[in-house]
C-alpha cells in the first residue's frame, strides 16, 4: 500500500523547517506561523515530525540522503560509476570538501535538530496539560526513532561526530565531536529503547509507513552490533523473530516492488511517490538505468552506476536473488533496428568483453543485430531501483532501510560472536529463501566470513556494504573485510589506487571544520 504521510504541501514543509528557529527574542506577539504559536497541540506537532521524516526521502536536494549513500558505496568497488562523484569514491579520491559528504552531513543534522525540537516541544505541551497524551507520546517516540536513525547513519560513516539532544537556537551553539562515537551510540540506544516501548506495532490507513516499535527494535539490533553488544543484539533480534509475526517474503523481489510497499518483511522504508509530490528529486532510477535502454521502456536518466561483472559472477547461478538484483536482458538502442524493424535484445554474459568505459562494457561492435544470440553485455546493471517510467522523476518505488533479513543476519552474527544461541538460524533462513543450501559445521571465523558474504549478496546496491565492511573490519581479531574487498577491486581492474587509512572512515566536511573550532577532523584527513 502506498502511503503519503510525509508528502505534504509547501506550507507545511515551511512550518517544519521553522522548527529549530524559535522566537524567544521577540517581545511582540507575531502574526505569522512559528514554532511557538503553531505547534500548540499534539495534532499540530504531527506536522513537525512529518518534516523530520521528509529528510529520509529525496526532497529538495539533488544530492539527497539516497544518492549520497549511493556515492559512498562506490568506496568499496563492487559498484562503479562514470560520473565524477562515484569515480572519486571508487578511486579513493575523497577529501573534506566533497559535495556529497557536505550535503549528507547537512541533511542529517538539519533533521536531528528538527527531531530535538519536536521532542522538546512534546515535553512542553505535556507539561502544559495537552489532553491528547497518547498522540503526544507517539509523536515524541517517532522523533526519538528518527533522531537515532540519522545519528546511526552518521556514526557509521564518520565515527566521532558531534552529538546533542537539544535543539540548536543559535549558530554559536557549537558542538564538540570529542568521544562522539561513544556519545552517539549511547544516545541512539537510549532513544531506540524508549521509542520501542511507546510506538505501536503497526499502523493503519494514512499512518502506514511511520516508524513502529519493530522498526525501533530492528535499528536497535544494528546499533548493538555496531557497539559489539552481542548478547543484547541477539536478545532483541529474537524478540523480533519470535513475536513480531514478520516473515520473509517468498519472493525476494517483493522487497522492491511498489505493490508490496510497507508490508511483509519491510520494517521501515522511505516513502517515495511522484504522484504525491511531483517536485521532489526522485532520482534513484536515473542513476541505475542502463544507458542504452529505450526511453519508452524506462531508459531515462544518466546511468551513472552499475555493478561489476566479477561481482555478479560471485553469486551462485541458482541464487533466487539474482532476478531482483540484476537486469538479465533488455532492449538495446546501440545497434538500431534489426531486419524485422525491432530493436534487438541484449543479454548479460559472464564471458562478454569488459571495460570501464562510460557504458560499463556493452555489446561488441562487430555483432550482427539480427543474431540476437550474440548480443551480450558485461556490466551488472541493477534492477532493484529501475522502473518502467517515462521520466526519471516519475518514480513510485520506496527505498527500504530496515527489513527482516537484516535482523536475521544480525542474529547469526550476534550468536556467533557471543557463543550463545543458534548462529545458523538467521543466515540459513536467508539462504533458504535464496534457494541455497544451509550452512553447518563451520568454525567461528568461517561462519563470520559466511555471514559477511551473505550480507553483501543480500543487500547489494542498498548502500549497506561499505558501512558494514567498515564496521566488521574494526573489532578485534576479525579479518580486514574492507581492505580485502577494496584490494580485490584494485587487482581485478588494475586501477591506480592504493588502500589507505582514509578508506576506513569518511572525513568531517570542510565547512564544519572551518566553522566549528570544537570539531576535530578524523585522523587520516588532518
N, C-alpha and C positions, 0 to 999 in steps of 0.2 A: 504494500500500500504506500503510495506517495503521500508524504506529509509536507506541509509548508510552514511549520511552526516558527521558523525564523527567516522566512521570506516576506518581510514586511515593507511597508511604504517608506518613502524617503523621510517623511516627517518623523516617523517613529525611530528610524535609524539615527536621525539627528539628535533626538532626545537621548537615545542610547549613548551616542558619542559624547554627550554633555555630562555623563555620569561622573567622570573624575574631576570636574572643574569646581563645582560648588559656588556659593555666593556669600561667603562669610564676611567679606569686607564691605558689602553694600548695606547702607543704613536704611534706604527706602525699600518699600515693597515693590518688587519688579512686576511689570505687567506682561511678562513673557514666560514661556515654559522653561523651568530649570529643574535640576535635581531636587531642590528643596521644596518647590511648590507643585511639582507634578507627581513625583513618586511618594504619594502620601497614603496609599492604600496597598494592600497585598496584590490586588488585581493590577494596579499600575506598575508595581515592581516586576511583574512578569515581563513587561516590555523591556525592563532593564536587563534581565537575564537573557532575554532573546538577543540583545545586542552582543552578549558575550558568546553565545552560540555562533553568531554570524561570522566571527573570525575563523571558524573551522572551515568555512566554505571558501569560495573563490573571490567573492567580494569585489572591492574597488581596485585592488592591486593586480596587475598582470602577473607580477612575480608574487604569487599568493602562497598561502600555507601549503597548498597541494604542490604547486610547481617547484617551490624552493626545495622541498624534500626530494622531488624527482632529481633535481640537480645534485643535491648532496649524495644521492645514491650512486652517482657515477664515480664517486671516490673509489669504489670497490673494483669496478671494471667489468662485471658481467653485463652491465647495462652501459651502452655507449651512445654518443650523440655527436652531431657535427656542428651544432650551434655553439657559440663561444662559451657560454656558461657550463654546459655539460663537458665540453672539451677541456676546459681549465681544470675541472674537478677530476676527470678521469686521468689527466696527465700530471696531477699533483700540483698544479699552479694555482694555489689558493692563498689569498692574503686577506688581511683585516679590512681592506677597502672593498671587498667583493659585494656587489649589489644584492645578490640573493641572500647572503648572510645578514646584511643590514636590514633588509625588508622582513625577513623571517623574525629577527630579533624584535623589530618594532611592532609587528603584528602581535607577537606573543605578549609583550609587556603592555601594549595597549589593552589587551583583553584581560590580562591579570589585574590591571588597575581597575577595569570595569567590574570584574568579579569582586575585588576588595570593596569597592564602593557599594555593590549590591548587598554584600554580607553585612557591612556596617549599617546600611540603611534598614535592612531587615531587623537588626537588633534594636535600632532606634524606634521603628514602628511598633515592635513588640512591647518595648518599654512604655510607649505612649498609649498602649491599650488597643491596638489594632485587633478587631474581633475575629478576623479570619486567620487564626493562628496556624491552622493546618496548611493552608496555601503558603503562608509566610515561611513556615519551616521548610516546606518543599522547595521554594524558590531559593532560600538560603543554601540548602543542601545541593541544589543544582549548581549554584555559583561556586561552592566549595569543590565539587567534582571538576568543574571546568578550570578553576584555578590550578588544581592538581594536574589536570591534563596538560595545560600549557607549560607549567613548570617541569613536568616529567619529560616532555619532548625537548625542552631547552637543555636540561641537565644531561640528557643522553648524548647530545652533540657537543656541548660546550663545557661540561664538567663544573668548574667553580663559577657559579652565576650569582648575581645579586638577588636576594630573597627578601620579600616583605609581605606581611599580611595586612598592611594598612594602605588605604588609598593615598595616592600622591596628590597633594594640593598644589605644590609649587615646584618649579624647576630647580629650586635649591634643596629639595629633598633628595640628596644624592646618596645612593646605597653603596655599600662595600660588597665585594664578592669574596671576601676572606672566609674560608671554610664554607663556601657556597654549595659545594656538592653535598656535604653533610646537612647543612641547613635546609636545602631543598628537599632532600629525601625525608627528613623529619616532618616537614610541613605537608608534603604530599601524602605520606602515610597517615598522618593525623586527620587531614581533610577527608581522605577516602574512607577511613573507618567511620568517621562521623556521618558522612554522606550516605554510606551504605545502611546505616541504622535508621535513616529517615526516608530516603527515596522509596517510591513504590516499586514493586517487582515488575509491573507493566503499566502501560497507558492505553487509553482508547481514544478513538476519533482524532480530533485536531492535535492532541498532545503526543501522539505516536511520534517517536524519534527523539524525545527528550531522554536524558540520562536516567537510567533505572538503578536500583540497588545492585543488580547483577553487573551493570556496567562499572559501577564503583568498585565492586569486588574483582572484576576482571582486570581493571587497571591496577588494583592493589597487588594482584599476583605479579604483574610485571614490575611494579615498584619494589616488591620484596626480592625478586630475582636480581634486580639492579643493586640492591643493598646486600645481597648474599645472605638474606634471612631465609634459609632453605625450609626450615620447619614451618614457619609462618606462611610461606608461599604455597607449600604443599597442602596445608590445612585449609586455606581459603580456596584453592583450586578444587579440593574435594567437596567443599560446600557447594560450589557451583555445579560440579559434575553430578552430585547426588541429589540436590534439592531444587535446582532451577527449572527442571523439565525442558532445558535447552538441549537440542540434539543436532548432530551434524546433518547437513543436507545429504541426501543420497547422491545428488548430482553436484559435484564441486562447482560447476558453473553458476549455480544459483546464488553464490556469493557476490556475483557481479551483475546479475540480471535485474532490470528495472522492475520486473513483475514480482520479485521476491524481496524487495527492499523492506527494511525494518521488520524482519520476521526471521524465524528459524534460528540458525547459529549466529546470525548477525546481531551482535550485542550492542554495538554503538557505531553510528555512521554519520558522516556529514551529509546534510540534505542538499542535493543539487537539483535544480529544476529551472530550466529556461522558461518554461511556461508560467512559472510562478514569479520569476523575476528576470526579465529579458536583459536587464542592464548589468548583470553580473558577468565577470570574465570566467566563463565555464570552459577552460582551455585544456583540460587534460586529454580529451580526444585529439586535439590538434597536434599534440606532441608525439603521439604514438602511432598515428595512422600511417600506413605505407605511402611513400611519396608518389607512386605510380598507380594508385587506386583511382578509378574514375570518380569524378565529383558526384555523379548521380548515385554512386554506391557508398558514399561517405568519405571519399578521398579529398576532404577539405581540411587544410591545416598546413603545418610546417614539417611534419615527420622528423622531429629533431632527435627522437630517442628510439632505440631498439635494443634487443638483447644480442649477444654474440652467438655465432654458430656453435662454438665449443660449449657454451653454457646450455644451449638447448640439447646438445648431444649428451650432456651429463645425466639427463633423465632416462630412466628405464623406458624402453619403447612401448611398454604396456601401461605406463603410468596414466591413470584416468584424468590427471590434472592437465595434461598437455593440451587438449582441445580448448579449454577455457583460459589457458595461459598464453598460447601461441597461435598465430594465424598459420594454417597449413596450406591454404590455397586461396587465391583471389584473382580477380580480373586485372590485367595489367594494360596500361596505356603505352608502354615503352616501345612496342613494335607495330602499333596501329592495328587495323582490322585485317582479319585473315580472308581467305577466298570466299568464305560464307558470309562476309560482311559483319563479322563479330570480332570483338576484341578477345584475344585468347586468354586462357587461364595460365597462371604461373604457380608452381608448387614448390614448397620447401624441399630441399635435398641436402643431406649431410655431406654430399660429395661435390656440391656446387663450388666453383672457384670463389675465393673470399678476398675481399679487400675492405679497407676502412674509408672508402670514398663517401661522398655525400649521401648516396643512396644505400650505403651499407652492404654492397655486394649484391648485384642484381643479375638479370639474365645475360647470358653471353650474346655478343653482338652478331655472331655468325649462325645463329639458330634459325630454323625455318618456322615462321609463325603458324604455319598450317600443321606442323608436327608438335602437337601440344605436349607430347611426352618428353620433349627436350627443353621445355620452358621451366627453368628452375631458378630458385633464388636461395641465398645462403644466410641472410640476416634472420635473426629470430624476432620477427615483427610480433608485437604484443597484442593479444586480443582482449585483455582484461578491461581496457578503457576505451576501445574503439566501438563506435555506434554508427548505424546507417543514417547519418544526418546530412542535410543539405547545406548546413552552415555549422562551423565548429562550435559556435556559441549555443546551438540548439540542443544541448545535451541534457539528459534526464537521469543519467547514471550516478547514483550516490557513491561515495567513497567510504568503504568500511575501515574504521580504525581499530575496532575490537571484535573478534569473533571467537567462537568456541575452540577452534583449532589452536589458537594462541594459548588458551588456558590448558588444553590437554598436553601440549608440548612443554609448557611451563611446569605442569605437574610432574612429568617424566624427569625434567631437569632437576627439580627440587628434590624428588625422591632419590635420584641417582647421586646427587651431591651430598645429601644428608644421610644416606644409607638407611632410609626408613620408607615404608610404603612400597608399592609396586612400581618400579621405574619404567616398566614396559607398557603399563596400562594406557597412558595417554598417547604415546607415539604409535603404538600398534592400532589404536582406533583411527588415527590419522592415516596410517598406511593402508588399513583395510579399505577405507573409503577411496583411496587412490588405486586400489586393485593390486597392492604389493604384498608380498609375504611378510608375516610377522617376524619380529626380531626376538632373539633369545640367546642366552649363554654368552653374552659379551662381558668383557671386563668393564670397570667403571670408566676408564679412559676411552675404550672403544665405543661404549654407549654414549658418552659425552660427544664424541665426534659424530655419531649417527644422529643425535638429536640436533646438533648444529646443522648438518647437511639437510635433514628433513625440514627444518625451519626455512632454509634457503629455498628449497624447492616449493614448499607450500606457500610462502609469502613473496615469491619473486615479483618484482616490479610494484610491490606495495610499500616500498620505502622502509622496509624493516631490516634488510640485510646489513647495511652499513652500521647502524647503531647497535644491532645485535652482535655482529662480529667484533665491533669495538668493545662492547661490554665483556664478551667472553674472552677477549684477549688480555684482560686486566686482572682477573682474580688469580690468586697464587697457584702456580704449578700447572696451569692449563696451557694447552697448545696455543701458539700465537695464530689464531684463526685469521685475523685480519691481515697480518703480514703474509701468511701463506696464500691467501686469496689474491692479494694485490701482486705478489711476486709471480703467481701463476699467470695473471693477466700480462705482466711485463714480459715474461718469457714466451707466452703464446703469440703475442702480437709484435714483439720486438720493438716496443715503444721506447722512446728516450726518456726514461724515468727511473729514479732511484727511490726505494722505500725510505721514508724518513720519519722522525718523531711527529711531524706535522700530520701524518696520516691518522694518528690516533686521537685527534681532537680538532675541532674547528676553532678558529680564532674569535675572540671577542671583537665585535665590529669596531672599526676605527673611530667612527663618530662617538661611540660610547667611551672609548679610551680618551679621546680628546676632550670630551665634555664632562667627564666624571673622574676627578683625580682619585677617588676612592676605589676605583676598579683597577685591578692588576691584570695585564694581558697574560694569556696562557703561555707557559714557558717556551714552547717551540717557536713562538712568533715574536718574542721580545727582541 
